[in-house]
Amino acid sequence: MFCFQGFDKLKEHIEKWKGPVVAPSRHNLKLFADKETYDAMDELAKLQNKSAHQLAMEIIRNYVASNQNGKGE
């Protein structure tokens, strides 16, 4: 009987679930940085016709690539 009660509760949660919460892409970087850092990245990105998120991803890719090649600090 206990298994069925747990299943019913799980089914209830599944029926209420509305899917994952999706953050707007403009704010992705804000999860990792304070507002000042985000604003500075956003300004730099605009100079390169990119979003702050695109610039951050480019920086991370370059950092990883340089460390994989033994060029890290």
Secondary structure, DSSP 4 states (H G I P E B T S, - for coil): -HHHHHHHHHHHHHHH---PPPPPGGGTGGGTS-HHHHHHHHHHHHHTT--HHHHHHHHHHHHHHHHHTT---
